Amino acid sequence: MTPEGRLTLVGQQLMQEIVKASEANSAVLDDVQTGWAAPTGTASRATFDTATATTVEIGQRLKALIDDLTAHGLIGP
């Protein structure tokens, strides 16, 4: 499996767990998860096709997610 395929699979599994927890009325969020370093480079929130996304495009989306989660206070350094 390609790195992109693995990342897509992990993302799908994460979303399934969030949906399950939400449906079970469980707490999805816990304490701030530390140890996250701020990624450098370009963040992107643009739409993409999971079948053709490049590693660079996936990295840009991942940076945007890390930036957003850090700004929200869910993860941090």
N, C-alpha and C positions, 0 to 999 in steps of 0.2 A: 504494500500500500504506500502511496506517495505521502510526503509530509502534509500536503494540502488535504488529502483524504483523511489522514489521521486527525488533523485539526478540525475538520468538518464533523467527524464522528464524535470527538470530545465535546464540541459545542452542542451537538444534538443531544448527547447524553446529559450534559449539564442542564439544558432546557427541560428535558424530561423530568429530571429530579426536582427542579424548581416548580414545575407544574404539579407534580405529585405532592410536594410539601404544601403548596398552596391549596390544593383540593382537600388535603387532610387537615387544613387549618393549622398547620405547624408553623413555627417561626422559621423563616428562611434565612434571616440575617442574624449574625452572632456578633461577637466583639470584632473590632477592627483587626484585620489580618495584616500583620507587619512583615517587613522584609522585602517589600516591593521597591525596586529602584526605578526611577523615572526613565523611561526609554527616550532615546533621542531620535531625531529624524522627523519625517512628515506623518501627521495623523490624517486619516481619511475616514469619513463616515458615508462615503458614496456607496451606492448599490453595486453588487457584483454577482457574477454567476459562479456558484461553487464548483461547477464542472470545469471552468476555464480560468479561475483566479490564479494569479501568479503568486509566488512566495512573497514578493515585494508588496503586492496588494493586500495579502493576508497580514503581513507585518504592519502595514499602515492601519488596518482596521483594528488589530490587536493593540497598537499604541493608542488609538482613540478610545478603546474600551478601558485600558489601564488609566489613561488621563481622566476619563469620566468617573471611574470608580474611586480614584484618589481624590478628585474634587468633591465627590459626594461623601467622602469619609469612610467608605467601606473597606478600603485597603490603604496602606501607607508605608512609608519607609521604616 
